[in-house]
Amino acid sequence: MVLDGNLHEEFIKDIVVALQDTKSVHLIYEPVSIAKSLKILKINELHKFHMIKPNLHELYTMANYIRTKNGKSELAYSESIQSDI
């Protein structure tokens, strides 16, 4: 089942909870934007997704969010992107 970032955070969480005991359904998350890429991180459900499909910018945003949440210093987003171009 593919869920995208246009869905409300509570709806995503409700779907994850409803399917938590179902082994035959794999959850996939398509962030659709930088801001919406953080939804599954904010509801703390990343570990329940079989796959996420962020683009490079969404991936950097997600990684920086996780790094900051774990108490490590956050890299500046623009510096991170510039170093890889």
Backbone as a ProteinNet text record, in pm:
[ID]
protein_1_A
[PRIMARY]
MVLDGNLHEEFIKDIVVALQDTKSVHLIYEPVSIAKSLKILKINELHKFHMIKPNLHELYTMANYIRTKNGKSELAYSESIQSDI
[TERTIARY]
84.3	0	89.6	63.8	141.9	64.5	129.9	74.4	160.5	97.5	180.5	167.5	255.9	266	149.3	59.1	-59	-162.8	-147.8	-241.2	-211	-313.5	-297.6	-220.1	-136.8	-54	-136.6	-251.2	-335	-390.2	-422.1	-471.6	-361.5	-240	-126.6	-107.2	-110.4	-92.4	-205	-329.2	-442.5	-425.8	-377.7	-355	-245.9	-137.7	-26.5	-74.5	-150.9	-201.9	-297.5	-384.5	-481.4	-413.9	-298.9	-229.8	-112	-93.4	26.5	36.8	-74.3	-69.7	-81	-88	-100.6	37.5	78.3	211.6	213.1	96.9	92.7	87.9	75.2	68.3	196.9	268	388.9	353.5	394.7	368.4	484.7	449.6	547.1	505.9	602.8	573.4	639.7	559.3	606.7	590.3	700.6	691.1	624.4	643.3	591.9	649	707.8	770.6	865.2	948.7	1042.5	967.3	870.1	796.3	720.9	662.3	581.2	665.9	794.7	882.5	898.8	870.7	889.2	770	658.3	537	556.7	617	631.2	736.8	824.7	921.2	855.6	770.4	704.4	604.7	544.2	451.3	523.2	654.5	740.3	699.6	676.1	633.1	722.6	838.4	928.1	959.3	981	1020.7	913	791.1	683.4	665.5	746.6	737.9	841.2	796.7	883.1	978.8	928.3	1008.3	961.8	1057.2	1024.9	1091.9	1033	1083.6	1112.5	1200.4	1230.7	1327.6	1316.3	1419.8	1537.9	1642.7	1762.9	1734.2	1656.1	1626.9	1544	1445.5	1363.1	1447.5	1537.7	1624.6	1715.2	1776.8	1859.5	1777.9	1656.8	1570.4	1539.6	1507.2	1476.7	1599.8	1714.7	1837.9	1873.8	1859.3	1889.4	1792.6	1666.7	1567.3	1606.4	1642.2	1682.2	1808.7	1905.5	2031.8	2006.1	1924	1893.1	1815.1	1721.7	1640.8	1725.9	1832	1920.3	2029	2018.8	2111.5	2240.5	2253.5	2372.9	2347.9	2453.4	2436.6	2384.8	2299.8	2238.9	2326	2345.1	2414.3	2319.5	2373.9	2290.6	2243.8	2115.3	2057.3	2126.4	2144.9	2204.8	2350.6	2423.7	2562	2566.9	2473.7	2468.3	2442.7	2347.7	2314.2	2430.5	2489.1	2596.2	2717.6	2746.8	2865.8	2852.5	2730.7	2709.7	2684.4	2678.4	2648.8	2776.1
-116	0	123.4	213	335.8	450	516.6	635.4	752.7	864.6	979.1	1093.2	1187.9	1297.8	1393.1	1381.3	1467.1	1424.2	1304	1256	1321.6	1342.2	1401.2	1305.3	1359.2	1276.9	1177.6	1220.3	1130.1	1015	1042.8	936.4	834.5	882.5	792	703.4	764.7	687.8	585.6	624	531.8	411.6	435.4	325.9	232.6	290.7	210	123.1	181.3	106.4	-3.4	28.3	-70.1	-189.1	-165.3	-271.1	-332.3	-295.3	-339.5	-490.3	-560.6	-706.7	-779.6	-705.4	-764.6	-781.1	-903.2	-930.8	-923.7	-934.6	-941.6	-804.5	-696.6	-562.2	-488.4	-445	-364.8	-218.5	-135.3	7.3	77.6	164.7	245.4	390.9	478.3	620	701.7	783.1	877.1	1016.6	1082.9	1211.8	1325.2	1335.6	1435.6	1576.6	1610.8	1742.4	1738.7	1839.7	1847.5	1856.4	1944.5	1962.4	1836.1	1768.6	1649.9	1525.3	1533.3	1418	1386.8	1483.4	1465.6	1403	1387.5	1337.6	1203.6	1105.8	975	977.2	1075.5	1089.2	1152.9	1251.7	1321	1231.5	1139	1046.3	920.5	917.3	809.8	672.1	664.3	537.8	492.1	550.6	516.5	367.2	308.1	166.8	70.4	117.8	30.6	32.7	111.9	121.4	30.7	-40.3	-129.6	-49.7	64.1	145.3	290.4	381.1	521.8	562.5	659.8	697.1	847.3	899	1041.8	1073.3	1195.9	1242.3	1290.8	1338.9	1377.7	1486.3	1587.3	1697.8	1650.5	1565.6	1509.7	1420.9	1344.4	1256.3	1335.7	1443.6	1529	1587.3	1630.9	1687.6	1584.1	1462.7	1355.4	1320	1310.2	1276.2	1384.4	1509.6	1619.2	1621.3	1589.5	1583	1474	1357.6	1246.6	1282.7	1341	1379.2	1480.5	1579.7	1682.6	1623.7	1537.2	1476.5	1389.5	1332.1	1247.8	1327.8	1459.5	1542.5	1577.5	1540.2	1574.9	1705.4	1775.6	1902.8	1881.2	1971.4	1961.6	2031.7	1968	2032	2131.1	2238	2331.7	2264.1	2273	2204.7	2246.4	2375.5	2421.8	2376.1	2371.6	2324.3	2176.7	2098.9	1956.3	1933	2005.7	1990.3	2037.4	2152.1	2208.7	2116.7	2045.9	1961.1	1840.9	1804.6	1689.9	1725.5	1852.7	1893.2	1906.6
0	0	0	-91.4	-101.5	-36.2	57.6	121.5	79.5	47.5	9	109.2	96.6	190.8	190.6	95	93.8	196.3	251.1	352.5	486.7	566.3	699.2	789.6	877	966	1046.5	1097.9	1178.8	1094.7	969.3	881.1	854.3	829.9	808.3	931.1	1048.3	1171.6	1188.9	1159.2	1169.9	1077.4	955.7	860.3	913	962.1	1014.6	1131.2	1221.3	1336.3	1289.9	1196.4	1147.3	1080	1018.2	944.8	1020.6	1145	1217.3	1234.1	1236	1251.5	1118.2	1010.3	878.4	817	796.7	741.1	588.4	525.8	379.3	311.8	390	331.8	365.5	262.6	281.1	260.2	354	343.7	274.1	182.2	108.3	126.4	151.2	169.5	60	-6.5	-108.6	-50.8	-11.4	56.5	-22.4	-148.1	-243	-227.3	-113.1	-97.2	22.8	32.5	143.8	276.1	284.8	410.2	449.5	353.2	381.4	405.1	374.2	396.9	545.2	631.3	774.4	845	775.3	841.2	910.1	843.4	907.5	1017.7	1015.1	1124.5	1246.1	1223.2	1334.1	1406.7	1335.5	1402.2	1451	1432.1	1483.3	1429.7	1300.1	1240	1125	1109.6	999.3	994.8	1110	1118.6	1067.5	1051	1004.7	853.1	784.6	639.7	574.1	474.5	398.9	309.9	260.4	168.9	176.1	163.2	141.3	11.3	-58.2	-189.8	-198.7	-113.8	-121.2	-235.3	-286	-377.9	-292.3	-354.4	-281.3	-177	-213.6	-122.6	-3.1	-28.5	79.4	170.7	112.2	189.9	283.1	234	318.9	434	404.6	508.1	614.7	572.7	666.9	751.1	687	758.6	859.8	821.4	913.5	1030.8	1005.7	1113.8	1213.8	1163	1250.7	1327	1258.6	1322.8	1434	1408.5	1507.4	1624.4	1595.7	1701	1793	1741.4	1821.6	1893.5	1891.8	1967.1	1896.3	1771.2	1695.6	1621.6	1588.6	1520.2	1378.6	1337.3	1205.4	1102.5	989.4	878.2	813.3	765.2	691.8	564.1	536.9	421.7	292.3	272.7	148	134.6	244.2	239.3	203.2	254.3	224.3	76.6	21.4	-120.5	-207.2	-173.3	-253.8	-260	-152.1	-151.4	-243.7	-279.6	-366	-512.2	-540.6	-679.3	-757.8
[MASK]
+++++++++++++++++++++++++++++++++++++++++++++++++++++++++++++++++++++++++++++++++++++

